[in-house]
Amino acid sequence: MVRHDTFTISRHLDVPPGEVFIAFADTAIRRRWFRLPGNGASYEHDFRVGGGETARSTYTGLDTAPERLEYRSRYIDIAGSHRIVYGYEAVVDGELRWTSLVTVRLDAETDGTCLGWTEQVTFLRYTGDGSADLAHLRGASVLRLNGLDAALQSGRRHQQRQ
């Protein structure tokens, strides 16, 4: 059975939209906040409409067998420094688990950026009965945005020291 869900996360960031956009576009900065869990990770990133990102790693949890993780995305729309739309697939041990359409909005505020992250997900295979899958995905997105904020703050501190 296929299940569809949607969630939105709003986050205030203390930098202008252009700096947030660069954190998505610049591969070196992106590696500081976008990572798959596990080890042996590899990444390829091509930030342009029609381009995308591929990431692979092996994750071993407590008392679980290692899982091969793969993330494959394709950029659909990049509108200046105020919108990024992309689709991605999440593959675990060779099986497509879910696919998502993500819209990232970067709206200017007087003291930074309001980032809006909307994800429309289609779960194709579940973990157990699937009841925790959406919460797990939303939680992972919140952690990723925490990493984005930390990368932006560390970049800002680095600029101030120079």
Rosetta blueprint (number, residue, H / E / L):
1 M L
2 V L
3 R E
4 H E
5 D E
6 T E
7 F E
8 T E
9 I E
10 S E
11 R E
12 H E
13 L E
14 D L
15 V L
16 P L
17 P H
18 G H
19 E H
20 V H
21 F H
22 I H
23 A H
24 F H
25 A H
26 D L
27 T H
28 A H
29 I H
30 R H
31 R H
32 R H
33 W H
34 F L
35 R L
36 L L
37 P L
38 G L
39 N E
40 G E
41 A E
42 S E
43 Y E
44 E E
45 H E
46 D L
47 F L
48 R L
49 V L
50 G L
51 G L
52 G E
53 E E
54 T E
55 A E
56 R E
57 S E
58 T E
59 Y E
60 T L
61 G L
62 L L
63 D L
64 T L
65 A L
66 P L
67 E E
68 R E
69 L E
70 E E
71 Y E
72 R E
73 S E
74 R E
75 Y E
76 I E
77 D E
78 I E
79 A E
80 G L
81 S L
82 H L
83 R E
84 I E
85 V E
86 Y E
87 G E
88 Y E
89 E E
90 A E
91 V E
92 V E
93 D L
94 G L
95 E E
96 L E
97 R E
98 W E
99 T E
100 S E
101 L E
102 V E
103 T E
104 V E
105 R E
106 L E
107 D E
108 A E
109 E E
110 T L
111 D L
112 G E
113 T E
114 C E
115 L E
116 G E
117 W E
118 T E
119 E E
120 Q E
121 V E
122 T E
123 F E
124 L L
125 R L
126 Y L
127 T L
128 G L
129 D L
130 G L
131 S L
132 A L
133 D H
134 L H
135 A H
136 H H
137 L H
138 R H
139 G H
140 A H
141 S H
142 V H
143 L H
144 R H
145 L H
146 N H
147 G H
148 L H
149 D H
150 A H
151 A H
152 L H
153 Q H
154 S H
155 G H
156 R H
157 R H
158 H H
159 Q H
160 Q H
161 R H
162 Q L
